[in-house]
């Protein structure tokens, strides 16, 4: 995941670096009244501007010395085109429009008006601006293990999200993860609506060796989950994982059912599950879910389908809640804790 | 459904309509608004760029045909290009055939399979379903529960791990059925072994149709996935699911463009009946606020028996409580009021918000109240005075306030119906305008 975005960001970054370089070269040449000087581009930043140098090497040397000692103010015009390219890149990577706007604005704010020694690497400057913008959006991550250790048991975790994002599978994966970490877990089969959902979760649970509390199809999910909490309390278990039926944020009655579940089982954590391949709608529904039942952390599933992962950025930007895990496959182990700093570093890895 | 895209597209067009001169700047502005609207709806970015470029060059370069002013000309180009984007509708014949379902995990294949079975069953065909999803626990329980509800035979075996074997046995067991739908496990394009499996399934079943099920919320990834599926088995139709959320389905539209197929159906709800045929003209008309009478009629024909009420009564001048009673009954069968209203050609006309607020529970209350009215009162609601109101309320176990509310609702509906008729002859009648356009394509 994020591999594709990384490639694209690299290109956009070079573009940005390139236009600043070009601007620098242009400013220089204008001042010196020398036509088309060679740009002192770092190898990673192929200037898109005037690069055809007709001068002798010694002349280029001279210009380079002159340039490296000058300071440059980056203006809005210099980065305009490159920024709109970055915008396209983000949009193509499924970062929703509002989040894209925010990132672009942040990068622009960070770049425009900056004094810069010509000698200072353009690349570093751009990377920094992007890094600040992305980290700003992605937040600081969420350590579930630590959370459970530091809170009163049982820790009750409620999973919410729209239909088909992979809540049930995720519940099973988290159950398996926690069990491996040495916690005792019970699962509440709160999806009493979809045909086959109870069978699905109980087969999963049986495979990973976790107890499931279930009622029959059509039962009140609040009651099921209340029972699951009761069970955990009386058996002194560490964690309750509460699965729920998928629901759309624009169905008022289903959302109030979710509110009721929340009232009844009083979860410590509400985890919002969405898929990495979702587009702009990710923003709308994350916002609505956060508004109605709240969300303390986000899990992004199906991250193996897509190397872009723009939805992560969109959702994080919209509700400002940390991304906890990424689902990356069909097996129980295919779940990765998410560390934003690492991901951003990887994204902007100076492999350029 | 599609409210967001629809309203931003309408806004963009309205802006154009408000311009005194349609010049280069106006076209540029329109194109920019369209781009934003489409990108927010998850239409593939490259596709949006192509589309907007086409609209721009055509608007500026093509001479408007005689008798059409520049504004109508531009509007027509937008309409045509958008229709081109969603391609043609896939032909669905009512004859013996095999349908293979393909799609990503969690896109709604199983639910859609059941809905399709129901759709063809209602059209009078003998349908059978094979559950070839051997991976997801509970998949067979899910499809067989749904099939049992509609009395469609369903073949599967949760113990068997070989999808090909199940399908082979299933085809044998269900050979009495005219139409067989094969539900498969979710997979994505990067899982080579699963892609191979669906290629094998396609060869084995000799499927007449290979339909790709796509979640309306799927983003830019849609084109890529569709391309891979298309390369593997040759997709000849797309089904967009979860259109009842707020997602705009732009990803699915991009998938259609990628596979050069068409949108076969749209899933828009959780019950087994929530499946609509797709018609590109109607879809775009609805997007642009021009109504989709064809879909409305199809729905009406399915939901309402001729003796119930004819749809034209809605449009007729005289509108009594009795008509409203029948309407409430009929509408109940047809689906949510807002959905129905969305199909009517109302252009930019706004309905009073209150019209939609009447939920189905309220409709039931209203019918009970109307049940305790006399025939005279139903025909001539003006008769109802305060003592009659008391009596009606008493008879229905309601309060006089509720009766008053009902009468208020009735008046609102009456006004709306009048408004609808009025809209048919207005100067800015979008529907007629568009008819003209489509005739000229």
Interface residues (C-beta under 8 A of the other chain):
Chain A: X88 X91 X92 X93 X94 X96 X97 X162 X163 X164 X165 X166 X193 X194 X195 X196 X197 X198 X199 X200 X201 X202 X203 X204 X217 X248 X249 X250 X251 X275 X277 X278 X279 X280 X281 X282 X284 X285 X288 X301 X302 X304 X305 X306 X308 X310 X311 X330
Chain B: X36 X39 X40 X41 X42 X45 X46 X104 X105 X106 X107 X108 X110 X135 X136 X137 X138 X139 X140 X141 X142 X143 X145 X146 X188 X189 X190 X215 X216 X217 X218 X219 X220 X221 X222 X225 X241 X242 X244 X245 X246 X247 X248 X250 X251 X270
